[in-house]
C-alpha cells in the first residue's frame, strides 16, 4: 500500500514558481477572515488585521481558532435572540 503525504513535491514547487500559486479557501474563520491553501505546493496563508494575506504561522492558527470560537458564540447568541423574539 502506498502512503500519501501532504509534503509538496519538487514539481509542484516548480509549478508555483513558474505560474504562481493557486490559492483556494480552506477554512472560513469569520465573514472577513479566511485561511487559504495552494492546491499545488500546500502553502498556507491567512488574512491579517489589515486585510492582507500573510503566511499562516502557529501564532496565526491560534488567533484564528480563538476568533472562530468567539464569532460562532456571537452568531449563536444572535440566532437565539432572533428565535426568542419571533416565538413570543
C-alpha positions as a Python dict, from the first residue, in 0.01 Angstrom:
ca = {
    (1, 'X'): (0, 0, 0),
    (2, 'X'): (135, 340, -99),
    (3, 'X'): (148, 615, 162),
    (4, 'X'): (38, 963, 65),
    (5, 'X'): (195, 1268, 223),
    (6, 'X'): (98, 1631, 232),
    (7, 'X'): (453, 1740, 152),
    (8, 'X'): (485, 1932, -171),
    (9, 'X'): (690, 1764, -441),
    (10, 'X'): (965, 1921, -646),
    (11, 'X'): (734, 1952, -947),
    (12, 'X'): (456, 2123, -751),
    (13, 'X'): (706, 2376, -616),
    (14, 'X'): (838, 2435, -967),
    (15, 'X'): (484, 2481, -1098),
    (16, 'X'): (417, 2753, -839),
    (17, 'X'): (747, 2925, -908),
    (18, 'X'): (666, 2946, -1281),
    (19, 'X'): (290, 3002, -1285),
    (20, 'X'): (218, 3132, -935),
    (21, 'X'): (18, 2982, -654),
    (22, 'X'): (-339, 2861, -693),
    (23, 'X'): (-489, 2952, -355),
    (24, 'X'): (-826, 2813, -253),
    (25, 'X'): (-1021, 2886, 66),
    (26, 'X'): (-950, 2603, 308),
    (27, 'X'): (-1137, 2744, 609),
    (28, 'X'): (-1376, 3031, 675),
    (29, 'X'): (-1292, 3169, 1019),
    (30, 'X'): (-1537, 3463, 1003),
    (31, 'X'): (-1707, 3653, 722),
    (32, 'X'): (-1389, 3855, 669),
    (33, 'X'): (-1111, 3622, 784),
    (34, 'X'): (-1031, 3310, 582),
    (35, 'X'): (-748, 3063, 553),
    (36, 'X'): (-612, 2976, 209),
    (37, 'X'): (-406, 2685, 80),
    (38, 'X'): (-226, 2642, -251),
    (39, 'X'): (-353, 2325, -415),
    (40, 'X'): (-10, 2255, -569),
    (41, 'X'): (256, 2328, -306),
    (42, 'X'): (30, 2329, 6),
    (43, 'X'): (150, 2675, 118),
    (44, 'X'): (-98, 2826, 368),
    (45, 'X'): (-199, 3190, 409),
    (46, 'X'): (-450, 3380, 619),
    (47, 'X'): (-596, 3727, 633),
    (48, 'X'): (-425, 3956, 885),
    (49, 'X'): (-574, 4250, 1076),
    (50, 'X'): (-515, 4483, 779),
    (51, 'X'): (-699, 4252, 539),
    (52, 'X'): (-380, 4143, 363),
    (53, 'X'): (-261, 3787, 315),
    (54, 'X'): (17, 3664, 541),
    (55, 'X'): (176, 3325, 595),
    (56, 'X'): (-22, 3103, 831),
    (57, 'X'): (210, 3051, 1128),
    (58, 'X'): (126, 2871, 1452),
    (59, 'X'): (51, 3210, 1611),
    (60, 'X'): (-200, 3297, 1341),
    (61, 'X'): (-353, 2948, 1372),
    (62, 'X'): (-414, 3012, 1744),
    (63, 'X'): (-553, 3359, 1676),
    (64, 'X'): (-787, 3221, 1409),
    (65, 'X'): (-906, 2942, 1640),
    (66, 'X'): (-997, 3188, 1917),
    (67, 'X'): (-1152, 3427, 1666),
    (68, 'X'): (-1362, 3145, 1519),
    (69, 'X'): (-1482, 3042, 1865),
    (70, 'X'): (-1580, 3399, 1957),
    (71, 'X'): (-1752, 3450, 1621),
    (72, 'X'): (-1954, 3127, 1648),
    (73, 'X'): (-2064, 3217, 2002),
    (74, 'X'): (-2171, 3562, 1884),
    (75, 'X'): (-2372, 3413, 1596),
    (76, 'X'): (-2542, 3161, 1824),
    (77, 'X'): (-2644, 3439, 2065),
    (78, 'X'): (-2786, 3644, 1778),
    (79, 'X'): (-2977, 3342, 1645),
    (80, 'X'): (-3110, 3263, 1992),
    (81, 'X'): (-3225, 3624, 2039),
    (82, 'X'): (-3396, 3622, 1700),
    (83, 'X'): (-3567, 3292, 1778),
    (84, 'X'): (-3687, 3414, 2118),
    (85, 'X'): (-3831, 3740, 1982),
    (86, 'X'): (-4008, 3570, 1690),
    (87, 'X'): (-4156, 3297, 1912),
    (88, 'X'): (-4306, 3547, 2156),
}
